[in-house]
Amino acid sequence: MEKLRQEYLISYDVEDNKARSRLYKELAGYGLRSVQKSVFWGHLSMAELQAVKRELQKYLDAHDKAFITHSSFNGRGQSYFIGHDEEDFKDWKENHVI
């Protein structure tokens, strides 16, 4: 059975300052955590993922770029953290270690 919310890493390079600032606020509004200026991490449902894709398309211009990828920073798979603490990628709502 597939989990309702899955872990994603989203990165974007948007030239226009105004569009970049709006996109930042939109992604934060989905509960995603900013781990760098234009890099977000968090859990999304399929509906939220589709909405995030629409937001990216809305704010990206012809020369802007973005990617969304599944991630596994919560101890499921091999991850390397340089300049980050492993705790930066613990979701306090979704994953509890018992």
C-alpha positions as CSV (number, residue, x, y, z in Angstrom):
1,M,0.0,0.0,0.0
2,E,1.4,3.4,-1.0
3,K,1.7,6.0,1.7
4,L,-0.6,8.9,1.4
5,R,2.2,11.5,1.8
6,Q,5.7,10.9,0.4
7,E,9.0,12.7,0.9
8,Y,10.2,15.1,-1.8
9,L,13.1,17.4,-2.5
10,I,12.3,20.5,-4.6
11,S,14.8,22.8,-6.1
12,Y,14.4,25.8,-8.4
13,D,16.4,28.5,-10.1
14,V,14.2,31.5,-10.8
15,E,15.8,34.7,-12.1
16,D,13.0,37.2,-11.3
17,N,13.3,38.3,-7.7
18,K,9.5,38.9,-7.3
19,A,8.5,35.5,-8.7
20,R,11.2,33.8,-6.6
21,S,9.9,35.4,-3.4
22,R,6.3,34.4,-4.2
23,L,7.3,30.9,-5.1
24,Y,9.2,30.6,-1.8
25,K,6.1,31.7,0.1
26,E,3.8,29.3,-1.8
27,L,6.1,26.3,-1.1
28,A,6.3,27.2,2.5
29,G,2.5,27.3,2.6
30,Y,2.4,23.6,1.7
31,G,4.4,22.9,4.9
32,L,7.7,22.3,3.0
33,R,10.8,23.2,4.9
34,S,13.4,25.5,3.3
35,V,16.8,23.8,3.6
36,Q,18.6,26.3,1.4
37,K,17.5,29.5,-0.4
38,S,15.8,27.7,-3.3
39,V,15.6,24.1,-2.0
40,F,12.7,22.7,-0.1
41,W,12.1,19.4,1.6
42,G,9.0,17.8,3.0
43,H,6.1,15.4,2.6
44,L,3.4,15.9,0.1
45,S,0.2,14.0,-0.9
46,M,-0.4,13.4,-4.6
47,A,-2.8,16.3,-4.7
48,E,-0.3,18.6,-3.0
49,L,2.4,17.4,-5.4
50,Q,0.2,18.3,-8.4
51,A,-0.5,21.8,-6.9
52,V,3.3,22.4,-6.3
53,K,3.9,21.5,-10.0
54,R,1.3,24.0,-11.0
55,E,2.9,26.7,-8.8
56,L,6.3,26.0,-10.3
57,Q,4.9,26.3,-13.8
58,K,3.2,29.5,-12.9
59,Y,6.3,31.2,-11.6
60,L,9.0,29.8,-13.9
61,D,10.0,31.8,-17.0
62,A,11.6,30.4,-20.2
63,H,15.1,30.2,-18.8
64,D,14.2,29.2,-15.2
65,K,14.6,25.6,-14.0
66,A,13.2,23.4,-11.3
67,F,13.1,19.8,-10.2
68,I,11.1,17.6,-7.9
69,T,12.4,14.3,-6.8
70,H,11.6,11.6,-4.2
71,S,14.0,11.7,-1.3
72,S,14.7,9.4,1.6
73,F,16.5,11.5,4.2
74,N,14.7,9.9,7.1
75,G,16.9,6.9,7.4
76,R,15.6,4.9,4.5
77,G,18.5,4.7,2.2
78,Q,21.9,6.3,2.0
79,S,22.1,10.1,2.5
80,Y,24.9,12.5,2.9
81,F,24.6,15.8,4.8
82,I,27.3,18.5,4.2
83,G,26.7,21.6,6.1
84,H,23.4,20.2,7.4
85,D,22.5,18.3,10.4
86,E,20.6,15.0,9.9
87,E,18.0,16.6,12.2
88,D,17.2,19.2,9.4
89,F,15.5,16.4,7.5
90,K,13.4,14.9,10.3
91,D,9.7,15.6,9.8
92,W,8.2,16.1,13.2
93,K,4.6,15.4,11.9
94,E,5.1,12.4,9.7
95,N,7.9,10.2,11.1
96,H,8.3,9.3,14.7
97,V,11.0,6.9,15.9
98,I,9.6,4.5,18.5
